Structures are given as C-alpha cells and as structure tokens.
C-alpha cells in the first residue's frame, strides 16, 4: 500500500463518517507549506471561481444563460490540485464541478462565460455543451461530458498512452510521404500532433456519488494493476444531488472501501483546507512522477449552493446541516485567515476582490454580446473534415489482379482480418490491440510450450508474439473498461483497435460508445478526437448459439452520429474495409459476422498490404433486372442462393446489393438499382420491427415511390430472441427460402 500524506489520514484511520460536516480531519495550519504569497494566490483563484459561479447565477436569473452548475465549496481542493501540477505538461480529465481547477490551470473567466451563453467563441465547445463542461487542448484538459464516472477510464487510457510514447518515442512521429504519395490522404496520424513527457501525471476528478458507478472501480483496477501515474481525486461534498453519502457508499466513506487496492498512494483530507489539500496533492504528484503507481486523494468538501440552479437543497437538507456547511466554506475560512494573520489588510483584501469583480463583470458583458454559432456550423465536426473514408480515391486493386481475379491461395475472412491487423501494425507503431483473450498468453512463459490463444475466434493469433505485450494484450473482463480506455488512447493520437468478444456483451460499453466515443470531436468543436476501431463478432446462424451468442442490433449503433459502422460479408471486403477503418480519423464499429469467419463463401487471396475499400460504397454481387435485394452480412450468401434458385426455377433475374457499410450507406447505388428493377426487398438478420432495414425501406418509399412497381418488402428475423434449438433457430432467422418466396411474390405483383 502507498504511503499516506502528512496531515492526511489513511482510509483505515478515517472511520465511517457519514457527513462532511462531521469530519474532523487534520488541518494544515499547524504545519504550513504555503507562504503568504501562495495563500494570496489561492484566495485569488478561489474567489474568482466563486464570483464566476455567482455571475452565472445572475445571468441565469436574467435568462441570458440556460443552465448553471456550481463548484462552490470545492475551490480549495481544486486549486491545490492545479498548483501541484503542470498545465500543458500533465493531463487533466475533470468533471463539471471543477471550475476552480480549470481557472487555476489557465482557463479564463471569459472562456467560462462564453460557454455559459453558448457563444461561437466558446473555446471549450463552440456553444455545443452546457457550462462547466471543460475542454482545452492547449492545457491538456480533455473534453468532459455530463455523464458520471465515464471520464476516469479516459484518464487511465491517457496515462497508458503517455507511458507507451515514453517507451516507443518514434511512435509519436508523423509518417513521411512515401514514393510521392501524400500520406495525408491515407493516414489519420497526419492530423494528430503528439506531445508527451516521461514523468507526466494524469489527474481525474469525480464526485463521491459517482464512485457508485462501475467504471470508477474498473478504472481503479487497471490503474492499480499497471501502476499508472493517475491521481483519482474524489470531491466528497456529502451528496449526489439529494442522495446523501451513506446511501451511495457503504459505511459512508469511500476511502475505507478502496483502501486495499495495491500500489496506491492514499490521502484523505479536509478539502476545505488549502494547506492540507496542497500537501496531499504535492505528495501524490511526487509519488506518481516517480513511477510508484496511482494516487487516491479523497477531499471532504462542502456544497455551498444547491446541486445546480435547477435544484433547491432546502427540499431535502436540514437548516442546521446547511448552516454547518456554510461555516466550513473554504473561501470564507481562507479570507478570515488572511486577515487574522495579517497577510492582507482589509483594504488590500477589498482591492483584490474588487479587481476580480470588475474583471468578471467586464468578461460577462463581452460574453453576453458575443455572437452565437451560425446554424451552418451544426454539422461541423460530426466526422473528421481531414480524412474522408468515402472518397473513391481510396479504392485500390488487389495485388496480383489478372483478368478481374486475384491470383493466390484463397484465405478465409478470419485469415484476412488477421493479416490486415498484422500489416497495419508493421506500418503504424501507434496501433495497440487489446480486449478479452486477444493476446496469445498474458503469461509469456506459457508460449514456450503452448500455442497461444489469440482471441476466442483466433483472429488476433500470433500478433502478441510478433509485436510484443506492449502492443497486444488482454484486458479485464469489462467492456466499458475496454472502450473507455480506448478514448484516452485516442485523444493522445494513438489508434486503439479493440475487440468486444461478442456483440451480445457490448452493452456495458454502449454508454462509452454513445456518450463519449462518438461525441468527442463534435462536443469539443474539433478540439479532441477519438478515432478507434471497435471490432465485434456479431450474428447468429451458429446452430446452438442461442440468445447470448446470436444477437444482432446494428441499428442501435447506426443511430449514433459520429460513429462509422461497417459490416463486410466476405474476406476481401473485410480486409480492405478494416484497413480503411484503421487509417480513418473517425471511430469505427467494425462488425464481423461469426458465421462468415471460415465459410467457404467469400474466400479470397491476400490482396496486399495497401488494399483499401472506401466506406459507403455498396457492391453489386449479382446483377439483375427484375428484383433488387438490398442486404449485408450473413444475408448476402443467402440472398445469392435465393437469387440463383429464382433464376433457375422461375426465370427471375435478381440483383443482390451488398451494402458493406451501414453508416454511411450507399444511397446512390440503392437508388440506381431500384430504378432499374422497380421492385425491392431489404433483407437483414435483426428483428423485422425497428431493424436497420426499416430505414432503408422508408427512404425508398419516400424518395423513390414513382420508380416502384410494387411495395417495398422486408425479410428479417422474427420479433423475438434466437433460440438454442436448431429447428427453432432456423425458423426465427431469415433463410434463403424466405427470400426466394418473397422474390417470387414481388415479381408477380
């Protein structure tokens, strides 16, 4: 266990306090580490933070801003953290109460007020996020969301990335132009400047209530196991909105619960005392910089105002309790100390406060008058403006192409996915691959006699052996951990290619994907990006896969702006689309149908290390004139079977269009085929109601109605779950016979 800060108490000593007002932690006043100038600096920053809060409250009452959340009562702890660290050198992953922290790091009051009014000039988000959602690439303050606890996993990934660059500094370099080709056209690295330091520290902050979230514990697990230089600061004001600490936390004290994590420095302090707080953070930073492991600083603060302007704590707190908190207000306590010890005279204190008041008032006037974002800016930064993965120029010919065919031994989809990752890892040192069971063996000695795992489907087999455990490694069995850490890697310019073992278990990571991964670029107004690849085996037709190994649900993810979703049906497309995904500057959900991994259908020779397929470009896998079948994934070979039988038995010429990419999708190819055949079927493996095909069918009916000679038909799974019994599974999932019957019916319409 790490040491405990001087003037702080260990979790074992802390007991089980249930209210910050009852905390009696050691004060730093008797063992001063701050001189008079530093105490004045503390007060200046704390007072500025409080006055920005007050100014926002005034503006909210005047209906000039639209939301307000306060950091009042947390200022001493936050300023202590900032002054113990290095802005623009260390990394910061805050939460919405961290106003004083960000001010102390260099965010200005005007920056904050611009965000409050939603101004175009708001440097954190361009008017896209609520106030107090901090972001500053210059200061290494990573964009934060309204979600609770998601950010602590980003901090872990940030620390992992910094450690990786320190071990492999050449990975931080941008690629150079090769043979006259502009690498900017094919490589996300061109748009990401990397900065790192060997002794950098990552600070992440969280409210005590949010420590109930699983991602908090997942972050502690990984930071502890890897001895990462992450400081976890818990700002404990005793309440999660109206829920008191003893309801959130067993025993009412988070320090007691985390005390047995190995490799940690622990400190529990009076967060209203700048002296004790500063001493704890100085020691925590020193511990982390020395590479000893992570730190946990638990500061007992007070919430001077209600949770937010929308909340009134008089509805759920006793007046006596509120008055006790007011007596512990860190701003008033420090003000009294400055006067009592003669550090400032009343006149000097008034002059300091008046100067800050005037500066903030002037900043508010400018912010309120600032221009709001134009409507034309809404779609900017949903996706990368630098790298367009739909560009036709990305289309390449496979190596060894002769007379429309590729020479060489045919290989499965699983093989060509593996070789694509191998090729790209050789080309790009920023790629790391991790997930559950993806390594050959975490205990490398086992590889002296064992073959190695390399994924439950063997798609990552041999990658750890070739590239080492720093680049290919196993994660904990925790999907949010996998994706949340990938955000931290990605904002530092790396390319995590992570695996969720089965689509059926992606749901713990959905929160990270929906609220963090896909939104990072847009919500930070282009300040931060999170390009990654999330590989996911998906789908049924497994003969016994049952409910929890046969799920589809791609429409849930195609509904998310900012996320690319790709779904190949054959080996060659899988290789080319995965290469585009890895080189892309956007996050990509790469869906791999388990049934197709080693099917005879769709095998192809190795196309070479530079073969790419652009996103949003469908493939006509069978030309026809009578009926169009629009499909993807495992329905492609089934549609081809039905089309062949329709021609053989009924003389019907069916065109089969493989979408390959679901978001974006190739509307032009769909429209061209529908106009040619005037009859269309949309086939997909997910449930018929609310499935992906419903949107395609609706758009065809909306925009191509005059080109249709028959209703748009859907062939899909029953609106139920996939059963284990094979006879039931066959009845539930769409089969070639279902497609054939619909083709014949539609042609006869």
C-alpha positions in Angstrom: 0.0 0.0 0.0 1.3 3.5 -0.8 2.1 6.0 1.9 -0.3 8.4 3.4 0.1 12.2 3.1 1.4 14.1 6.0 -1.5 16.0 7.6 -3.9 13.5 6.0 -5.3 10.2 7.3 -5.4 6.8 5.9 -8.7 5.1 5.0 -8.3 2.8 8.0 -8.0 5.8 10.3 -10.8 7.7 8.7 -13.6 5.7 10.2 -17.1 5.8 8.7 -18.1 9.5 8.7 -21.5 10.0 7.1 -21.5 13.7 6.6 -18.8 16.2 5.7 -19.9 18.4 8.4 -18.9 15.8 11.0 -15.5 15.3 9.5 -12.6 16.2 11.8 -9.5 15.7 9.7 -6.2 17.2 10.4 -5.7 20.8 9.3 -2.6 22.0 7.6 -2.5 25.3 9.5 -0.1 23.9 12.2 2.5 22.7 9.6 2.4 25.4 6.9 3.6 24.5 3.4 2.3 27.7 1.8 3.9 31.1 2.2 1.9 34.3 2.3 2.2 34.9 -1.5 0.9 31.4 -2.2 -2.0 31.8 0.2 -3.0 35.0 -1.6 -2.7 33.2 -4.9 -5.0 30.5 -3.5 -7.5 33.1 -2.4 -7.4 35.0 -5.7 -8.2 31.8 -7.7 -10.8 30.6 -5.2 -12.6 34.0 -5.1 -12.5 34.2 -8.9 -14.1 30.8 -9.2 -16.8 31.7 -6.7 -17.6 35.0 -8.4 -17.9 33.3 -11.8 -20.4 31.0 -10.2 -22.3 34.0 -8.9 -22.2 35.8 -12.2 -23.6 32.8 -14.0 -26.4 32.5 -11.4 -27.2 36.2 -12.0 -27.2 35.6 -15.8 -29.4 32.6 -15.4 -31.9 34.6 -13.4 -31.8 37.2 -16.2 -32.4 34.3 -18.7 -29.2 35.2 -20.5 -27.8 31.7 -20.0 -29.6 28.4 -19.9 -28.0 26.2 -17.2 -25.8 26.7 -14.2 -23.9 24.2 -12.0 -21.8 25.3 -9.2 -18.3 24.4 -7.9 -18.8 26.5 -4.7 -17.3 24.8 -1.7 -14.8 22.7 -3.7 -12.4 25.5 -4.5 -9.6 24.9 -2.0 -9.2 21.2 -3.0 -9.2 22.1 -6.7 -6.8 24.9 -6.6 -4.5 22.7 -4.5 -4.6 20.1 -7.3 -3.9 22.6 -10.0 -1.0 24.3 -8.3 0.7 20.9 -7.5 0.7 20.0 -11.2 1.8 21.4 -14.6 -0.8 22.7 -17.1 0.1 21.8 -20.7 2.5 19.2 -19.4 0.4 16.9 -17.2 -3.1 15.8 -18.4 -6.4 16.6 -16.8 -9.7 14.7 -17.1 -12.1 16.8 -14.9 -15.8 16.8 -14.1 -18.4 19.5 -14.1 -17.7 21.0 -10.6 -14.0 21.6 -11.4 -14.3 25.4 -12.1 -11.5 26.4 -9.7 -9.2 23.6 -11.0 -9.6 24.9 -14.6 -9.2 28.5 -13.7 -6.0 27.7 -11.8 -4.8 25.8 -14.9 -5.3 28.8 -17.2 -8.9 28.7 -18.4 -10.1 32.3 -18.1 -13.4 33.6 -16.6 -14.3 34.9 -20.0 -13.8 31.4 -21.5 -16.2 30.0 -19.0 -18.8 32.7 -19.5 -18.6 32.3 -23.3 -19.6 28.7 -22.7 -22.4 29.7 -20.4 -24.0 31.8 -23.1 -23.3 29.2 -25.8 -21.2 31.6 -27.9 -19.5 30.7 -31.1 -16.2 31.8 -29.5 -16.6 29.4 -26.6 -13.2 27.7 -26.7 -14.4 24.5 -25.0 -17.2 23.5 -27.3 -18.3 26.3 -29.6 -21.7 26.6 -27.8 -22.4 22.9 -28.0 -22.0 21.9 -24.4 -23.6 23.1 -21.2 -21.5 25.4 -19.0 -18.8 23.7 -16.8 -18.0 21.0 -19.5 -14.3 21.8 -19.7 -12.0 21.3 -22.6 -8.7 22.8 -23.6 -6.2 21.1 -26.0 -3.6 23.7 -25.1 -3.8 23.0 -21.4 -4.3 19.2 -21.8 -7.8 19.4 -20.3 -9.7 16.6 -22.1 -13.3 17.3 -23.1 -15.8 16.2 -20.5 -19.4 15.2 -20.7 -22.4 15.2 -18.4 -22.0 11.5 -17.8 -20.8 10.5 -14.4 -17.7 8.3 -13.9 -17.0 7.7 -17.7 -14.1 10.2 -17.5 -12.0 8.1 -15.1 -11.4 5.4 -17.7 -10.3 8.1 -20.2 -7.7 9.2 -17.7 -6.4 5.6 -17.4 -6.1 5.4 -21.2 -4.4 8.8 -21.3 -1.8 7.5 -18.8 -1.3 4.3 -20.8 -0.7 6.3 -23.9 1.8 8.6 -22.2 3.7 5.5 -20.9 3.6 3.9 -24.4 5.1 7.0 -26.1 7.8 7.1 -23.4 8.7 3.5 -24.3 8.4 4.0 -28.0 9.1 7.7 -28.8 9.3 7.1 -32.5 5.6 6.3 -32.5 4.9 9.9 -31.8 6.4 11.0 -35.1 4.2 11.6 -38.1 4.7 9.4 -41.1 6.5 10.8 -44.1 5.5 10.9 -47.7 6.3 7.7 -49.4 7.1 7.4 -53.1 5.5 10.7 -53.9 2.2 9.7 -52.3 0.6 12.2 -49.9 0.3 10.3 -46.7 -2.4 12.7 -45.5 -4.8 11.0 -47.9 -4.4 7.6 -46.2 -3.3 8.1 -42.6 -5.1 9.6 -39.5 -1.6 10.3 -38.0 -1.2 13.3 -40.3 -3.8 15.2 -38.3 -2.6 14.4 -34.7 0.3 16.2 -33.1 1.6 14.1 -30.2 3.0 15.6 -27.0 4.2 13.6 -24.0 6.7 13.6 -21.2 8.2 10.7 -19.4 7.1 11.8 -16.0 3.7 13.2 -16.8 0.8 12.7 -14.4 -2.9 12.4 -15.2 -5.4 13.9 -12.8 -9.1 12.9 -12.9 -11.8 14.2 -10.6 -15.1 12.7 -9.6 -17.9 13.4 -7.2 -18.3 11.0 -4.3 -21.7 9.9 -5.6 -20.3 8.9 -8.9 -18.0 6.4 -7.2 -21.0 4.1 -7.2 -20.6 3.7 -11.0 -18.9 0.5 -12.2 -16.5 2.5 -14.4 -14.9 4.0 -11.3 -14.0 0.6 -10.0 -12.9 -0.6 -13.4 -10.5 2.4 -13.6 -9.0 1.8 -10.2 -8.5 -1.9 -11.2 -6.4 -1.1 -14.3 -4.5 1.8 -12.7 -3.6 -0.4 -9.8 -2.6 -3.4 -11.9 -0.4 -1.3 -14.2 0.9 1.2 -11.6 -0.2 4.0 -13.8 0.5 7.7 -12.9 -3.1 8.6 -12.4 -4.4 10.7 -9.5 -8.0 10.0 -8.6 -9.5 13.0 -6.8 -12.8 12.3 -5.1 -14.6 15.6 -4.2 -16.9 14.5 -1.5 -19.5 17.1 -0.5 -21.7 14.5 1.1 -24.5 14.5 -1.6 -25.2 13.1 -5.0 -27.9 15.7 -5.9 -30.3 14.9 -3.0 -28.9 11.5 -2.1 -26.6 11.5 1.0 -23.3 9.8 1.1 -24.3 6.9 3.4 -27.0 5.9 0.8 -24.4 5.9 -2.0 -21.4 4.4 -0.2 -21.5 1.6 2.3 -20.3 3.0 5.6 -20.4 6.5 4.2 -16.6 6.7 3.4 -15.1 5.8 0.0 -11.6 5.8 1.4 -12.4 2.8 3.6 -13.7 0.9 0.6 -10.7 1.4 -1.7 -8.0 1.1 1.0 -6.8 -2.4 -0.1 -6.0 -1.5 -3.7 -2.3 -2.3 -4.1 0.3 0.2 -5.4 -1.7 3.3 -4.4 -0.8 6.4 -2.5 -3.8 7.3 -0.3 -4.8 10.6 1.3 -8.0 11.7 2.9 -8.1 15.4 3.7 -10.2 18.3 4.7 -10.9 19.6 1.2 -11.8 23.0 2.6 -8.3 23.5 3.9 -5.9 24.7 1.2 -2.8 23.7 3.3 -3.8 20.1 3.9 -5.1 19.7 0.3 -2.0 21.2 -1.2 0.3 19.0 0.8 -1.7 15.9 -0.2 -1.5 16.7 -3.9 2.2 17.6 -3.8 2.9 14.1 -2.3 0.5 12.4 -4.7 2.2 14.0 -7.7 5.6 13.2 -6.4 4.5 9.5 -5.9 3.1 9.3 -9.4 6.0 11.1 -11.1 8.4 8.6 -9.5 6.5 5.8 -11.2 5.4 4.2 -8.0 1.8 3.9 -9.0 -1.5 5.8 -8.9 -2.8 8.0 -6.1 -6.2 8.5 -4.5 -6.9 11.8 -2.9 -10.3 11.9 -1.0 -11.2 15.5 -0.1 -14.1 16.3 2.2 -15.7 19.4 0.7 -19.0 21.3 1.2 -21.6 22.2 -1.3 -22.3 25.8 -0.5 -25.0 26.1 -3.2 -27.5 23.6 -4.4 -26.5 20.9 -6.9 -27.4 23.2 -9.7 -29.6 26.2 -10.4 -32.4 23.7 -11.2 -32.1 22.2 -7.7 -33.1 23.5 -4.3 -31.4 21.7 -1.4 -33.8 23.2 1.1 -36.2 20.5 -0.1 -34.0 17.7 1.4 -31.5 19.1 3.8 -31.8 20.4 7.4 -31.2 24.0 8.0 -28.7 23.0 10.7 -26.7 21.0 8.3 -26.7 23.7 5.7 -25.5 26.2 8.2 -22.7 23.9 9.4 -21.5 23.6 5.8 -21.6 27.4 5.4 -19.3 27.6 8.4 -16.8 25.3 6.6 -17.0 27.4 3.4 -13.3 27.3 2.2 -13.5 30.8 0.8 -14.6 32.4 4.0 -12.2 30.3 6.0 -9.2 31.5 3.9 -10.5 35.1 3.9 -10.5 35.1 7.7 -7.1 33.5 7.9 -5.6 36.2 5.5 -7.0 38.9 7.8 -6.3 37.2 11.1 -2.6 36.5 10.2 -2.1 40.0 8.7 -1.3 38.6 5.3 -3.7 41.1 3.8 -5.2 44.2 5.3 -9.0 44.7 4.9 -8.2 47.4 2.4 -5.9 45.1 0.4 -8.4 42.3 0.5 -11.2 44.6 -0.7 -9.0 45.9 -3.5 -8.2 42.4 -4.6 -11.8 41.3 -4.6 -12.9 44.5 -6.4 -10.4 43.9 -9.1 -11.6 40.4 -9.7 -15.3 41.5 -9.6 -14.6 44.2 -12.2 -12.8 41.8 -14.5 -15.5 39.2 -14.3 -18.3 41.7 -14.8 -16.5 43.0 -17.9 -16.0 39.5 -19.1 -19.7 38.8 -18.7 -20.6 41.9 -20.7 -18.4 40.7 -23.6 -19.7 37.1 -23.3 -23.3 38.2 -23.5 -22.6 40.3 -26.5 -20.7 37.6 -28.3 -22.0 36.1 -31.5 -23.9 32.8 -31.3 -22.8 29.9 -33.6 -24.4 30.0 -37.0 -26.8 27.3 -38.0 -24.4 26.3 -40.8 -21.9 25.1 -38.1 -24.2 22.4 -36.7 -22.8 19.5 -38.7 -19.2 20.6 -38.5 -17.0 18.1 -36.6 -19.6 15.3 -36.5 -17.0 13.5 -38.6 -13.4 14.3 -39.5 -13.0 17.1 -42.0 -9.5 15.9 -42.7 -10.0 12.3 -43.7 -13.0 11.3 -45.8 -13.2 7.5 -45.7 -15.9 7.5 -48.5 -13.5 9.0 -51.1 -13.5 7.0 -54.3 -9.7 7.6 -54.4 -9.3 5.1 -51.6 -10.5 2.3 -53.9 -7.5 0.1 -54.7 -6.9 -3.0 -56.8 -5.8 -6.2 -55.0 -2.2 -7.1 -55.6 -1.9 -9.9 -58.2 -5.1 -8.9 -60.1 -5.4 -10.6 -63.5 -8.5 -10.6 -65.8 -10.7 -9.5 -62.9 -9.5 -12.2 -60.5 -6.9 -12.2 -57.8 -4.1 -14.8 -58.0 -3.1 -16.8 -55.0 -4.3 -19.2 -52.4 -7.7 -18.4 -51.1 -8.0 -17.5 -47.5 -10.9 -17.1 -45.1 -12.3 -13.8 -43.7 -10.7 -14.7 -40.4 -7.3 -15.0 -42.1 -7.6 -11.7 -44.0 -8.7 -9.8 -40.9 -5.7 -11.1 -39.0 -3.3 -10.3 -41.8 -4.7 -6.8 -42.2 -4.1 -6.1 -38.5 -0.6 -7.6 -38.9 0.2 -5.4 -41.9 -1.1 -2.2 -40.3 0.8 -2.8 -37.0 4.0 -3.2 -39.1 3.2 0.1 -40.8 1.9 2.1 -37.8 3.6 1.9 -34.4 0.7 3.8 -32.8 -1.7 0.8 -33.1 -2.4 -1.2 -29.9 -4.8 -4.2 -29.9 -6.5 -5.3 -26.7 -9.6 -6.9 -25.4 -10.7 -10.1 -23.6 -8.5 -13.1 -24.6 -6.9 -11.3 -27.6 -3.3 -12.0 -26.5 -1.5 -15.2 -27.3 -0.9 -15.5 -23.5 -0.6 -12.9 -20.8 1.9 -15.1 -19.0 4.5 -15.2 -21.8 6.4 -18.2 -20.4 3.4 -20.3 -21.4 4.2 -19.7 -25.0 7.4 -21.8 -24.7 5.2 -24.8 -24.8 1.6 -23.6 -25.6 0.3 -22.4 -29.0 -1.4 -19.3 -27.6 -5.0 -18.1 -27.6 -5.2 -15.1 -29.9 -8.9 -14.5 -29.4 -11.8 -16.9 -29.0 -12.1 -17.0 -32.8 -8.3 -16.8 -33.2 -8.4 -13.5 -35.2 -5.6 -12.0 -33.2 -3.5 -15.1 -33.1 0.3 -14.5 -33.3 0.0 -10.7 -33.0 1.4 -10.6 -29.5 4.2 -13.0 -30.4 5.2 -10.7 -33.2 4.6 -7.3 -31.7 5.1 -7.8 -28.0 2.9 -7.4 -25.0 3.1 -3.6 -25.0 1.1 -3.6 -28.2 -1.2 -6.6 -27.9 -2.5 -7.5 -24.5 -5.5 -8.8 -22.6 -8.0 -6.5 -20.9 -10.1 -7.2 -17.8 -13.4 -8.8 -18.4 -15.1 -5.4 -18.6 -16.4 -4.0 -21.8 -16.7 -0.4 -20.6 -13.1 -0.6 -19.5 -12.0 -1.7 -23.0 -13.8 1.2 -24.8 -13.3 3.9 -22.1 -9.5 3.4 -22.0 -9.5 3.5 -25.8 -10.9 7.1 -25.6 -7.9 8.0 -23.6 -5.5 6.4 -26.0 -7.2 8.0 -29.0 -7.3 11.6 -27.7 -3.5 11.2 -27.3 -3.1 10.4 -31.0 -2.9 6.6 -30.8 -5.0 4.1 -32.7 -6.6 1.5 -30.4 -8.0 -1.4 -32.2 -10.1 -3.1 -29.5 -12.2 -6.2 -29.5 -15.5 -6.8 -27.8 -15.6 -10.6 -27.6 -19.3 -11.0 -28.6 -21.8 -8.4 -29.8 -24.1 -9.8 -27.2 -21.9 -8.4 -24.4 -21.2 -4.9 -25.9 -23.9 -3.3 -23.8 -21.8 -2.3 -20.8 -19.7 -0.4 -23.3 -22.7 1.3 -25.0 -22.6 4.2 -22.6 -19.0 4.9 -23.6 -19.7 4.5 -27.3 -22.8 6.6 -27.4 -21.8 9.4 -25.0 -18.1 9.6 -25.3 -16.5 7.9 -28.3 -18.9 9.2 -31.0 -19.3 12.7 -29.4 -15.7 13.6 -28.6 -15.0 15.5 -31.8 -18.3 17.3 -32.0 -18.7 18.3 -28.4 -15.2 19.7 -28.2 -15.7 21.6 -31.5 -12.9 19.7 -33.1 -10.5 20.2 -30.2 -10.3 16.5 -29.4 -10.9 13.3 -31.4 -11.3 9.7 -30.6 -10.5 7.7 -33.8 -10.5 4.0 -32.9 -11.7 0.7 -34.2 -14.0 -1.5 -32.2 -14.1 -5.0 -33.7 -17.2 -7.0 -32.7 -18.2 -10.6 -33.8 -21.9 -10.5 -34.4 -24.9 -12.5 -35.6 -26.4 -16.0 -35.5 -26.7 -19.0 -37.8 -24.4 -20.8 -35.4 -26.5 -23.9 -34.6 -26.8 -23.6 -30.9 -25.6 -20.0 -30.4 -28.8 -19.3 -28.6 -29.9 -15.9 -27.0 -26.5 -14.7 -25.9 -24.3 -15.7 -28.8 -26.5 -14.8 -31.8 -27.6 -11.2 -31.3 -27.8 -8.6 -34.0 -28.7 -5.0 -33.3 -26.6 -2.9 -35.6 -29.4 -0.3 -36.0 -28.8 0.8 -32.4 -25.3 1.9 -33.4 -26.1 3.3 -36.9 -28.4 5.6 -34.9 -25.4 7.4 -33.4 -23.9 10.4 -35.3 -20.2 10.5 -35.3 -19.8 6.7 -35.4 -18.9 4.8 -38.6 -20.5 1.3 -38.8 -19.1 -1.3 -41.3 -20.3 -4.9 -41.9 -18.4 -6.9 -44.5 -19.7 -10.2 -46.0 -16.5 -11.7 -47.5 -12.8 -12.0 -46.9 -11.6 -9.4 -49.4 -14.0 -6.7 -48.3 -13.2 -7.4 -44.6 -9.5 -6.9 -45.4 -10.0 -3.7 -47.3 -12.6 -2.2 -45.1 -10.7 -2.9 -41.9 -7.6 -1.2 -43.4 -9.7 1.9 -44.2 -11.1 1.7 -40.6 -7.7 1.6 -39.1 -6.4 4.5 -41.2 -9.6 6.5 -40.7 -9.8 9.6 -38.5 -13.2 8.6 -37.1 -14.3 5.9 -34.6 -15.4 2.8 -36.4 -17.6 -0.1 -35.2 -16.4 -3.0 -37.3 -18.9 -5.8 -37.3 -17.7 -9.3 -38.2 -20.2 -12.0 -38.7 -19.1 -15.1 -36.8 -20.7 -17.5 -39.3 -18.7 -16.0 -42.1 -15.3 -16.2 -40.5 -14.4 -19.5 -42.0 -17.2 -20.1 -44.5 -16.3 -21.4 -48.0 -18.3 -18.4 -49.3 -16.3 -15.3 -49.9 -12.8 -16.6 -49.5 -10.1 -14.7 -51.4 -6.3 -14.5 -51.9 -4.3 -12.0 -49.9 -4.7 -8.6 -51.6 -1.5 -7.0 -50.4 -0.7 -4.5 -47.5 -2.3 -1.5 -49.1 -5.6 -2.8 -50.3 -8.5 -0.5 -49.2 -12.2 -0.3 -49.7 -13.9 3.1 -49.2 -16.9 3.3 -46.8 -20.3 4.0 -48.1 -19.8 2.1 -51.4 -22.1 -0.9 -52.0 -21.1 -3.8 -54.1 -23.3 -5.4 -56.7 -22.6 -9.1 -56.0 -25.1 -10.3 -58.6 -26.6 -8.2 -61.4 -30.3 -8.4 -62.3 -33.2 -6.6 -63.9 -36.4 -7.9 -62.2 -35.9 -7.5 -58.4 -33.4 -5.9 -56.1 -32.3 -7.4 -52.8 -30.5 -5.0 -50.6 -28.6 -6.7 -47.8 -25.4 -7.2 -45.9 -23.5 -9.6 -43.6 -24.6 -13.2 -43.5 -27.7 -12.4 -45.6 -25.5 -11.9 -48.7 -24.7 -15.5 -49.4 -28.3 -16.5 -48.5 -29.6 -13.8 -50.9 -27.3 -15.2 -53.6 -28.6 -18.7 -53.0 -32.2 -17.4 -53.3 -31.4 -15.4 -56.4 -29.8 -18.4 -58.2 -32.8 -20.6 -57.4 -35.2 -17.8 -58.5 -33.5 -17.7 -61.9 -33.2 -21.5 -62.2 -36.8 -22.2 -61.3 -38.7 -19.1 -62.2 -36.6 -17.2 -64.7 -36.4 -14.1 -62.4 -33.2 -12.0 -62.7 -32.4 -10.8 -59.1 -29.9 -8.1 -58.4 -28.1 -8.5 -55.0 -26.7 -5.4 -53.5 -24.2 -5.8 -50.6 -24.1 -2.6 -48.6 -20.8 -3.4 -46.9 -21.0 -0.1 -45.0 -24.1 0.7 -42.9 -23.2 4.2 -41.8 -22.6 5.8 -44.2 -24.5 3.7 -46.7 -24.6 4.0 -50.5 -27.9 5.6 -51.3 -26.8 6.3 -54.9 -26.3 2.6 -55.5 -29.6 1.8 -53.9 -31.4 4.3 -56.0 -29.8 3.2 -59.2 -30.7 -0.5 -58.6 -34.3 0.3 -57.6 -34.8 2.5 -60.6 -33.5 -0.4 -62.8 -35.7 -3.2 -61.3 -38.7 -1.2 -59.8 -39.0 -3.9 -57.1 -37.0 -4.1 -53.9 -36.5 -6.3 -50.9 -34.5 -5.2 -47.9 -33.1 -8.2 -46.1 -31.4 -8.2 -42.7 -30.8 -10.6 -39.8 -32.1 -8.4 -37.0 -35.7 -8.4 -35.9 -38.1 -7.1 -38.5 -39.6 -4.4 -36.4 -37.3 -1.4 -35.7 -34.4 -3.1 -37.6 -31.8 -1.5 -39.8 -33.7 -2.3 -43.0 -36.7 -0.3 -41.9 -34.9 3.0 -42.5 -33.8 1.9 -46.0 -37.3 0.8 -46.8 -38.8 4.0 -45.5 -36.4 6.2 -47.5 -37.0 4.2 -50.7 -40.8 4.6 -50.2 -40.3 8.3 -49.5 -37.9 9.3 -52.3 -38.3 6.6 -55.0 -42.0 6.0 -54.9 -42.6 6.9 -58.5 -39.9 4.3 -59.5 -41.6 1.4 -57.8 -44.0 -1.1 -59.4 -44.6 -3.0 -56.1 -44.5 -2.4 -52.4 -41.1 -2.3 -50.6 -40.7 -5.7 -48.8 -38.6 -6.6 -45.8 -37.3 -10.1 -45.0 -35.8 -10.3 -41.5 -35.9 -12.2 -38.2 -39.0 -12.8 -36.1 -39.6 -10.2 -33.4 -38.2 -12.5 -30.7 -34.9 -13.9 -29.5 -32.7 -16.6 -31.1 -33.4 -19.9 -29.5 -30.8 -22.6 -28.8 -32.7 -25.5 -30.5 -31.6 -25.5 -34.2 -35.1 -26.1 -35.6 -36.3 -23.0 -33.7 -33.3 -21.0 -34.7 -33.9 -21.7 -38.4 -37.5 -20.6 -38.0 -36.5 -17.4 -36.2 -33.8 -16.2 -38.6 -34.4 -15.4 -42.3 -33.5 -18.2 -44.6 -32.9 -18.5 -48.3 -36.3 -20.0 -48.7 -37.9 -16.9 -47.1 -36.0 -14.7 -49.6 -37.0 -16.9 -52.6 -40.6 -16.8 -51.7 -40.6 -13.0 -51.4 -38.7 -12.6 -54.7 -41.3 -14.7 -56.5 -44.2 -12.9 -54.8 -42.8 -9.5 -55.6 -42.1 -10.3 -59.2 -45.7 -11.4 -59.6 -47.1 -8.3 -58.1 
